[in-house]
Amino acid sequence: MALQFDAAATSGFVPEETKQALMAYLSHPANPARGTYPASLQASRIVYQSRKAVADFFGVPKADHVVFTSGITESLNVVLKSLVKKGQRVVCSVYEHNSVLRVLYAIGAEMLVWDGHPDSLEELLEKDVSLMVCTHVSNVTGEILDIHAAYGLCRQKGIPFVVDTAQSAGILDVSMEDMDILCFTGHKGLHGLQGIGGFCMKDEALFPSFKQGGTGTHSMNLEQPQNWPEIYEAGTLNVPGILSLKTGIEFVKRHPAPDYAILRQGLMDALSDISGIYYLQDPTMHHIGILSFVIEGVSGAWLSDQLAARYGIQTRYGAHCAPLIHQKHEVEASLRLSFGHDVTREQIEYVAACIHELVREKRA
């Protein structure tokens, strides 16, 4: 049986309630808001109930201010390309994923890179900044950024604050009180399906509709409906994915995430006697269950491959789509272990033992 230690990429855990709900829906699938027959009405109810579940979970003032997309990458593309113009200055962090960095580069924005410490942010925000965007948690180091403090500084200066919650939603408390726009995905800490996510906004529309098409309402009008959420949602929605958000959120409420910081430290302690191991981390910051490292003289690519081939342990080696944090630590790539919801101390001890065995073999 495979052990999934790549939850930062996709949760390997799908609640049974989600599987059952999806099978029930897939027995009678239909397009929401397109008919008055029972299956279509049920699809509409699923979308509404799921939208409300997301709004309640994140503290969004109005449920119709939750907009569904194909995932957090689309959400960040939509938000950033709508709000940022070429040449404008944007503050982002050294921890950013390429779903932020490549978008800003494509826009032609000037990026001011924050080191993640609150005491260094105010000076950056003084530099005629148009917007700030940052991840809540690094997908490489597991470090938790103080978005509450960052939002306070942004509010003082009237700078919109956008947060990427890919690694924190469902694991940490995430609230719209700490940001202007929240981008989320379903297939990680919320234990939903791949291909579903969205963004949430506190206020009325901050930018015009970015795509046009059928909504099931105002069909004789060539202009996209301006009411929420139809202004931003055109075409057939991903009802199975949207349903998985609802059931995933319900599961997370009943079964909070384990204490990843303790489990992460346990893995570090178990690996501490390996000479030449270097962790990509700032020890002054708090962390969730993501740990990336390099080992002198041992190929991380080989180690990841052998962990999978011999022991069924799924890890990831590479730059993890986050180049700036690797540049900061002066490495090109790292081996990442990221913990799923059902990880156990025994599994961590087993992983550590397997890594020790492979390192000894490589150095023999």
Buried (B, 14 or more C-beta within 10 A) or exposed (E): EEBBBBBBBBBBBBBEBBEEBBEEBEEEEBBBBBBEEEBBBBBBEBBBBBBBBBBEBBBBEBBBBBBBBBBBBBBBBBBBBBBBEEEBBBBBBBBBBBBBBBBBEEBEBBBBBBEBEBEEBEEBBEEEBBBBBBBBBBBBBBBBBBBEBBBBBBEEEEBBBBBBBBBBBBBBEBBBEBBBBBBBBBBBBBBBBBBBBBBBBBEEBEEEBBEEEEBBEEEEEEEBBEEBBBBBBBEBBBBBBBBBBBBBBBBBEEEEBBEBBEBBEBBBEBBEEBEEBBBBBBEEBEBBBBBBBBBEEBBBEEBBEBBBEEBEBBBBBBBBBBBBBBEBBEBEBBBBBBBBBEBEEEBBEBBBEBBBEBBEEBEE
